[in-house]
Amino acid sequence: MSALGLLTGDAQTFLSKVWASRVHLHRGEPDEFAALLSLRDADHLLTSTALRTPSIRLAQDGAVLSESAYTRRATMAGKPLTGLVDARKALALFEGGATVVFQGLHRYWPPLMNLVAELELELGHPCQANAYLTPPGSQGFALHSDSHDVFVFQTAGVKQWEVHGQDGPEDLLLEPGLSLYFPTGTPHAARAQETVSLHVTIGINQLTWRGLLERSIAPALARVPDSHLPAGYLDDPSLLTSALAERLASLAEEIRQLDAGAAVTADIRRFLTSLPPRLAGGLVDGLALRGELDDSTRLRRRPGHPCVLSDDGEHLELLLGDRAMTVPRWIRPALEEIRARPDFKVGDLADHLDPPSRQVLCRRLVREGLLETVP
């Protein structure tokens, strides 16, 4: 199942009818959500790792608590470390009703790293993941709204949500297996019920039409001379009027000449070369490459790793998320074969490349992080 399908049930229906328009509730499999972040996982992060702020914060009754109340100092190799979570202090505050917020889990918790990476590719929008561990009967944040779209799914306990959608306020009980979506600006608040609650929020930081237009016309605007306005225009606005009209006309003409296809291609390239690197397992794969790689070696696409081909007529680029790789145009059929298969043997590329060429290509794609070895 796709990342979006996990959260929404029917991804295509969601995209066509619900995306950025109204509240959506979906019932999935509790075990699938718990596998992404369980109560035991939250315990491990809080008590058995070296988490530092701002990867964690605490809030209670609508107020964010001072970091000094739950952090400590330490040294490593003789150098000071600040903002380390003091598990004893954090647990005491939790017992007193404070919510523990794990921030930016898409950067350091592998199951959510993979979910967010796959979701970004499905939606084409940057995403982030936080989690909220709330003691029984408590509330971390008062009624508020976010500047991004939100998916919520419950992995432990029950939480009552007050959500103000298009049809007015609703009270929703989220339990493990339920996921909730609401668009940007939706007022909401949540309170744990009789047991401890753990829920994850996926924030979708929308790329907008306005932003696309701004990026598309930015080069034309940059070519407008940045010279000073003439002195005296406050008393005589005509000093500006005709000159501004000329510049607007020139800019409008340049905008009319813009190639929409080229602008879209450039924006896709920008998105697919600015994502965080995805190299989990890269050390082991790199060591494996020191041995034999032959036609029987099985490889697969790394989860959540983009593989998009961009051809401007002169060059063929492989967009890999955090970088672009220029490749010979004649290997395109082999790359299309790799894109079409969830996993394959090196020998499956025999119709497109001779043995040395397919081995060189596969080694390179493993080093770049697109492919990983199958044990």
HELIX and SHEET records of a PDB file:
HELIX    1   1 ALA A    3  THR A    8  1                                   6    
HELIX    2   2 ALA A   11  THR A   13  1                                   3    
HELIX    3   3 PHE A   14  VAL A   18  3                                   5    
HELIX    4   4 PRO A   30  ALA A   34  1                                   5    
HELIX    5   5 LEU A   39  THR A   47  1                                   9    
HELIX    6   6 GLU A   67  ALA A   69  5                                   3    
HELIX    7   7 ALA A   87  GLU A   95  1                                   9    
HELIX    8   8 LEU A  105  ARG A  107  5                                   3    
HELIX    9   9 PRO A  110  LEU A  123  1                                  14    
HELIX   10  10 TRP A  209  ALA A  222  1                                  14    
HELIX   11  11 SER A  238  ARG A  256  1                                  19    
HELIX   12  12 ALA A  260  PHE A  271  1                                  12    
HELIX   13  13 GLY A  282  ALA A  288  1                                   7    
HELIX   14  14 ARG A  329  ILE A  331  5                                   3    
HELIX   15  15 ARG A  332  ALA A  340  1                                   9    
HELIX   16  16 VAL A  346  LEU A  349  5                                   4    
HELIX   17  17 PRO A  355  GLU A  368  1                                  14    
SHEET    1   A 8 HIS A  24  ARG A  27  0                                        
SHEET    2   A 8 LEU A 178  PHE A 182 -1                                        
SHEET    3   A 8 ASP A 149  ALA A 156 -1                                        
SHEET    4   A 8 SER A 197  ILE A 204 -1                                        
SHEET    5   A 8 CYS A 127  THR A 134 -1                                        
SHEET    6   A 8 THR A  99  PHE A 102 -1                                        
SHEET    7   A 8 ILE A  56  GLN A  60 -1                                        
SHEET    8   A 8 ALA A  63  VAL A  64 -1                                        
SHEET    1   B 2 THR A  71  MET A  76  0                                        
SHEET    2   B 2 LYS A  79  VAL A  85 -1                                        
SHEET    1   C 3 GLY A 168  LEU A 174  0                                        
SHEET    2   C 3 LYS A 159  GLY A 165 -1                                        
SHEET    3   C 3 HIS A 188  ALA A 192 -1                                        
SHEET    1   D 3 ASP A 343  LYS A 345  0                                        
SHEET    2   D 3 ARG A 298  ARG A 301 -1                                        
SHEET    3   D 3 LEU A 371  THR A 373 -1                                        
SHEET    1   E 3 VAL A 308  ASP A 311  0                                        
SHEET    2   E 3 LEU A 316  LEU A 319 -1                                        
SHEET    3   E 3 ALA A 324  VAL A 327 -1                                        
END                                                                             
